[in-house]
Amino acid sequence: MQGTAQRRQMLLRGHTKTEALYRVRAIAPSMDLVSILAAAVLIILILAIIIAIVRVGVRLLLYLIVNAILGLIILGFVNLLGLEVPINWITIGFSAIAGIPGAILVIILYVIGIII
């Protein structure tokens, strides 16, 4: 609507219709091909970052679950052998975060006499 009013004013000042049309287009903001491509690239980059964050989150969760299971299996196996290491939230947390080394740390601490 603003472009039409500008064209009318330019025509009243003696400019030709073609001059008025091109001058108004040069003044009025428009999305050219470069702007559209830049916006598309930006959207694709944002989506790629979001997908990467979700994938890393899922991988991390699966990693922690597998580590917790392996740590609990080791603690259970040690308990079957006769060394009664307590299985509680702290030992599960150690085995979930550190995996097999965490379970071994819990066993070593129990053998030393530090009961968690």
Summary of the structure (lengths in Angstrom):
residues: 116
radius of gyration: 34.1
end to end distance: 74.9
largest distance: 103.0
contacts: 291
relative contact order: 0.08
helix: 80%
strand: 0%
